[in-house]
């Protein structure tokens, strides 16, 4: 096992595609990758704390969970590309930015399904048979180890998780700016959160959406804290990138309190 988060375990793996793509994910034989699976905690003696074993979900539950994870990565990549399209237009028509524009991307990924060899058996008497034995989320490997891996912004706050003197803080400020761009360009409906990874490659994002987007359905998983979108204008602290791009300046609650006190 490479590591374990709150919802998934990560394991080393190797990917061979036939025929292989010209470049990128799976373009070489036995391409080193990360294999992820969702899990739940199975506590001993019926208690809900202390040591636990890793439990796996039935395929009928595992498959939609991983489809949702892949969907989040798909939309995060799209929203980030939307942001860079906006930035590139600003670069072509505005004065130079306050700092060089970081160029990052999300990992390439895909779903792999393991099928039963031979006739599939029903999990319960009377239930439908399922030829799928297991489901895996395959992701591009992020080099560097735990020391290089950072979480820049959490999904419960629209501002950098890092302190000003921490390594990676400047990148966290840039990601805060990208959230502002995405919020504006989607009409206040969505933006990326849980920015984490290394300084050029990101993984495990979360899409946060306004309550009106989902229509009561769980489309982006448990990490979609919808109230964070509703509160974005009150939480977000605009930075030099926001000013450079000509985005509307929001007055956060903290700034409003400081202004009132002064």
Secondary structure, DSSP 8 states (H G I E B T S, - for coil): --EE-SSEEEEEEEE--SS--SSSTT-STTEEEEEEEE-EEEEGGG-SSSSEEEE---HHHHHHHHHHHHHHHHHHHHHHHHHHHHHHHHHHHSS--SS-----EE--EEEEEEE-SSS--BSSTTS-B--EEEEEEEEE--TT-TTT-EE-S-TT-SS-SS-TTSTTHHHHHHHHHHHHHHHHHTTSSEEEE--EESSSEE-S-EEEE-HHHHTT--SS-TT--HHHHHTHHHH----HHHHHTT------HHHHHHHHH-
